[in-house]
Amino acid sequence: MKKSLFLTLLLAASHIALLAQNIEHKSPRLHRDRPVHPKVSKILDKAEKSLVNQKSSFAMKWHLDSVDSQEYFLQSQTFETVEKIHYTYDANGRCTQEIYIVLDQQGTSFIPDRKVEFSYNQQGDIARIAVYNYNVSTASFELSGQVLHSYTNNLLTEELQQNYDLSTGTYTQSYRENHTYNNTNLSITITQMWNPTTSMWENVEKREYAYNSNNENSEIKYFEYQQTAWIEGLKLSRSFVNGRIALEIFTERILASDEPFAKIEYLYDTAGNLSDYNYYEVLDGEYVLIFLDQHQYNESIGLSEMVLPIQIWIDDYLIGKFIHQPLTSVYFDHDASSSQNFPVSRYNYFYNLREGNGIAERQQSFSDLRVFPNPANNFIAFETPIEQSFVIFDAQGREIDKGRSPSGVIDITHLSQGLYTIVVGTSRAFFVKN
């Protein structure tokens, strides 16, 4: 299952990079199960995602209630839901629980898979993340581990991962990350592994962060600990346009020079939301497109009107990349030989409008209009007759086509490959043009 930018849409670990090591917490992110260069995956999994905490007001805001993770099936040429994620919030609007349910082996019903619980300190920062796996035999969630956070002057300074032994009821040390700062900017992160034989922490990796004149994180250098010294290896370099990431280039240190091996391009719509995410790798000396992601938003609801789960939304791939409410994300593999994009997976986001007492007042769904086939090659048709005119928008929010269709069938042969929104009155649907 290819994972999402907003579930990580961007991109393989969760809120804590350390969880990806031994605790089976599969919080989705953009690059999980994507055909990403392993060196890029390593960088993306570690990129300063764990150093922001959400402290949102709970009054009358749209809360992300659930996410449907869908996989594209070539035989039926349809997206089908394979995983659902549900979120719970406390009276302060902080995410307290994520529950994942997945299709059973027969593919006929959904069953629980795992659970993540969050607790907070008096300042509202995350103090503990507990991870549970579902035991089908006992029909209950079983604790598998935890991550403990330590702070100094409201800055996260340590993340400590501990595995839980059900048979003894005790925790054992596993990994930890220590963070140092220059003023309030993250400057160095050191990852260490616990050696039970020596009962000592051993260095594994170091990351050094640099910032440009606008105080934007423009560079991350990665070092591996070998014997008694840190050896520089990978580097992530970023360029920005109008305060937003426009390009990321991944290089490897070889013979005192930095050799590029991958890059990511970020494209934004006219409102400032990330619309396209294009991932390239160097093949035979040239950058070749490997996959791309496209995203749609509800521009009537801004970021300040939303409350979003920490696991997903603090990722540095998301901060500053959208200012409106995400609705759906679609991921394509790119075939260089045919220059075609093939759909792989899709994420649909559902929200509830809640007041201070935490009771859902109104559920918001933007997918009440359905079209088929989806994806489509030459035409789309409505499941039910429509009387009103339609408007089609591309992933950048630009109006592409409009008109009426008394027959309920719309010709899309003139559209380029990609993700589109069709709006009829107050209803909308998303479709993919092959």
Solvent accessible surface area in square Angstrom, and as a share of the most:
residue,aa,sasa,rsa
1,M,57,0.25
2,K,44,0.19
3,K,5,0.02
4,S,0,0.00
5,L,0,0.00
6,F,0,0.00
7,L,0,0.00
8,T,1,0.00
9,L,0,0.00
10,L,0,0.00
11,L,0,0.00
12,A,33,0.26
13,A,3,0.02
14,S,2,0.02
15,H,1,0.01
16,I,0,0.00
17,A,4,0.03
18,L,0,0.00
19,L,1,0.00
20,A,53,0.41
21,Q,75,0.33
22,N,87,0.45
23,I,7,0.04
24,E,88,0.39
25,H,13,0.06
26,K,71,0.30
27,S,2,0.02
28,P,2,0.01
29,R,5,0.02
30,L,0,0.00
31,H,4,0.02
32,R,53,0.20
33,D,74,0.39
34,R,16,0.06
35,P,56,0.35
36,V,18,0.11
37,H,44,0.20
38,P,105,0.66
39,K,67,0.28
40,V,0,0.00
41,S,27,0.17
42,K,68,0.29
43,I,0,0.00
44,L,0,0.00
45,D,23,0.12
46,K,19,0.08
47,A,0,0.00
48,E,31,0.14
49,K,4,0.02
50,S,7,0.05
51,L,36,0.18
52,V,69,0.40
53,N,36,0.18
54,Q,28,0.12
55,K,119,0.50
56,S,28,0.18
57,S,65,0.42
58,F,11,0.05
59,A,58,0.45
60,M,97,0.43
61,K,40,0.17
62,W,17,0.06
63,H,0,0.00
64,L,0,0.00
65,D,25,0.13
66,S,11,0.07
67,V,0,0.00
68,D,21,0.11
69,S,0,0.00
70,Q,19,0.09
71,E,56,0.25
72,Y,27,0.10
73,F,77,0.32
74,L,136,0.68
75,Q,183,0.81
76,S,60,0.38
77,Q,78,0.35
78,T,53,0.31
79,F,19,0.08
80,E,79,0.35
81,T,28,0.16
82,V,27,0.15
83,E,10,0.04
84,K,50,0.21
85,I,0,0.00
86,H,77,0.34
87,Y,9,0.04
88,T,65,0.38
89,Y,24,0.09
90,D,37,0.19
91,A,76,0.59
92,N,85,0.43
93,G,0,0.00
94,R,47,0.17
95,C,0,0.00
96,T,35,0.20
97,Q,42,0.19
98,E,0,0.00
99,I,47,0.24
100,Y,1,0.01
101,I,34,0.17
102,V,35,0.20
103,L,55,0.27
104,D,26,0.14
105,Q,180,0.80
106,Q,135,0.60
107,G,44,0.43
108,T,109,0.63
109,S,55,0.35
110,F,70,0.29
111,I,62,0.32
112,P,46,0.29
113,D,42,0.22
114,R,6,0.02
115,K,30,0.13
116,V,0,0.00
117,E,52,0.23
118,F,11,0.05
119,S,49,0.32
120,Y,38,0.15
121,N,44,0.23
122,Q,179,0.80
123,Q,103,0.46
124,G,7,0.06
125,D,5,0.02
126,I,0,0.00
127,A,31,0.24
128,R,71,0.26
129,I,0,0.00
130,A,0,0.00
131,V,0,0.00
132,Y,37,0.14
133,N,43,0.22
134,Y,52,0.20
135,N,43,0.22
136,V,109,0.63
137,S,107,0.69
138,T,82,0.47
139,A,69,0.54
140,S,48,0.31
141,F,55,0.23
142,E,48,0.21
143,L,28,0.14
144,S,26,0.17
145,G,0,0.00
146,Q,13,0.06
147,V,0,0.00
148,L,58,0.29
149,H,17,0.08
150,S,51,0.33
151,Y,49,0.19
152,T,76,0.44
153,N,134,0.69
154,N,99,0.51
155,L,46,0.23
156,L,6,0.03
157,T,35,0.20
158,E,41,0.19
159,E,0,0.00
160,L,26,0.13
161,Q,0,0.00
162,Q,26,0.11
163,N,41,0.21
164,Y,55,0.21
165,D,58,0.30
166,L,103,0.51
167,S,102,0.66
168,T,88,0.51
169,G,40,0.38
170,T,70,0.41
171,Y,79,0.30
172,T,76,0.44
173,Q,65,0.29
174,S,7,0.05
175,Y,26,0.10
176,R,55,0.20
177,E,2,0.01
178,N,45,0.23
179,H,7,0.03
180,T,74,0.43
181,Y,52,0.20
182,N,100,0.51
183,N,134,0.69
184,T,103,0.60
185,N,39,0.20
186,L,10,0.05
187,S,26,0.17
188,I,60,0.31
189,T,0,0.00
190,I,49,0.25
191,T,3,0.02
192,Q,26,0.11
193,M,80,0.36
194,W,63,0.22
195,N,35,0.18
196,P,106,0.66
197,T,124,0.72
198,T,70,0.41
199,S,70,0.45
200,M,119,0.53
201,W,49,0.17
202,E,77,0.35
203,N,49,0.25
204,V,54,0.31
205,E,5,0.02
206,K,29,0.12
207,R,5,0.02
208,E,56,0.25
209,Y,18,0.07
210,A,42,0.33
211,Y,63,0.24
212,N,52,0.27
213,S,118,0.76
214,N,111,0.57
215,N,92,0.47
216,E,30,0.13
217,N,15,0.07
218,S,23,0.15
219,E,43,0.19
220,I,0,0.00
221,K,60,0.25
222,Y,5,0.02
223,F,24,0.10
224,E,79,0.35
225,Y,70,0.27
226,Q,95,0.42
227,Q,174,0.77
228,T,120,0.70
229,A,48,0.37
230,W,64,0.22
231,I,79,0.40
232,E,47,0.21
233,G,22,0.21
234,L,14,0.07
235,K,29,0.12
236,L,0,0.00
237,S,36,0.23
238,R,22,0.08
239,S,53,0.34
240,F,47,0.20
241,V,90,0.52
242,N,133,0.68
243,G,52,0.50
244,R,65,0.24
245,I,16,0.08
246,A,28,0.21
247,L,52,0.26
248,E,0,0.00
249,I,54,0.28
250,F,0,0.00
251,T,13,0.08
252,E,43,0.19
253,R,98,0.36
254,I,79,0.40
255,L,172,0.86
256,A,84,0.65
257,S,48,0.31
258,D,48,0.25
259,E,80,0.36
260,P,62,0.39
261,F,23,0.10
262,A,0,0.00
263,K,34,0.15
264,I,0,0.00
265,E,47,0.21
266,Y,7,0.03
267,L,83,0.41
268,Y,49,0.19
269,D,13,0.07
270,T,124,0.72
271,A,29,0.22
272,G,5,0.05
273,N,0,0.00
274,L,0,0.00
275,S,0,0.00
276,D,9,0.05
277,Y,0,0.00
278,N,17,0.09
279,Y,0,0.00
280,Y,39,0.15
281,E,24,0.11
282,V,45,0.26
283,L,88,0.44
284,D,153,0.79
285,G,70,0.67
286,E,123,0.55
287,Y,77,0.29
288,V,38,0.22
289,L,34,0.17
290,I,35,0.18
291,F,0,0.00
292,L,13,0.06
293,D,0,0.00
294,Q,17,0.07
295,H,0,0.00
296,Q,12,0.05
297,Y,17,0.06
298,N,3,0.02
299,E,89,0.40
300,S,89,0.58
301,I,12,0.06
302,G,18,0.17
303,L,77,0.39
304,S,91,0.59
305,E,77,0.35
306,M,9,0.04
307,V,1,0.00
308,L,14,0.07
309,P,0,0.00
310,I,1,0.00
311,Q,7,0.03
312,I,3,0.01
313,W,14,0.05
314,I,9,0.05
315,D,3,0.01
316,D,20,0.10
317,Y,0,0.00
318,L,0,0.00
319,I,103,0.52
320,G,42,0.41
321,K,2,0.01
322,F,8,0.03
323,I,69,0.35
324,H,30,0.14
325,Q,0,0.00
326,P,0,0.00
327,L,6,0.03
328,T,0,0.00
329,S,0,0.00
330,V,0,0.00
331,Y,0,0.00
332,F,3,0.01
333,D,41,0.21
334,H,43,0.19
335,D,49,0.25
336,A,61,0.47
337,S,107,0.69
338,S,55,0.35
339,S,79,0.51
340,Q,77,0.34
341,N,24,0.12
342,F,96,0.40
343,P,10,0.06
344,V,22,0.13
345,S,0,0.00
346,R,31,0.11
347,Y,0,0.00
348,N,18,0.09
349,Y,8,0.03
350,F,42,0.18
351,Y,0,0.00
352,N,13,0.07
353,L,19,0.09
354,R,31,0.11
355,E,63,0.28
356,G,45,0.44
357,N,102,0.52
358,G,30,0.29
359,I,105,0.53
360,A,51,0.39
361,E,90,0.40
362,R,137,0.50
363,Q,117,0.52
364,Q,18,0.08
365,S,63,0.41
366,F,36,0.15
367,S,46,0.30
368,D,95,0.49
369,L,19,0.09
370,R,156,0.57
371,V,15,0.08
372,F,100,0.42
373,P,47,0.30
374,N,25,0.13
375,P,2,0.01
376,A,1,0.01
377,N,76,0.39
378,N,88,0.45
379,F,91,0.38
380,I,1,0.00
381,A,10,0.07
382,F,16,0.07
383,E,95,0.43
384,T,89,0.52
385,P,122,0.76
386,I,26,0.13
387,E,149,0.67
388,Q,105,0.47
389,S,49,0.32
390,F,10,0.04
391,V,36,0.20
392,I,0,0.00
393,F,59,0.25
394,D,12,0.06
395,A,7,0.05
396,Q,34,0.15
397,G,35,0.34
398,R,132,0.48
399,E,94,0.42
400,I,72,0.37
401,D,39,0.20
402,K,133,0.56
403,G,28,0.27
404,R,162,0.59
405,S,9,0.06
406,P,131,0.82
407,S,93,0.60
408,G,8,0.08
409,V,73,0.42
410,I,8,0.04
411,D,86,0.44
412,I,0,0.00
413,T,76,0.44
414,H,110,0.49
415,L,11,0.05
416,S,80,0.52
417,Q,54,0.24
418,G,5,0.05
419,L,2,0.01
420,Y,13,0.05
421,T,7,0.04
422,I,0,0.00
423,V,33,0.19
424,V,10,0.06
425,G,39,0.38
426,T,144,0.84
427,S,28,0.18
428,R,51,0.19
429,A,5,0.04
430,F,14,0.06
431,F,0,0.00
432,V,0,0.00
433,K,17,0.07
434,N,42,0.22
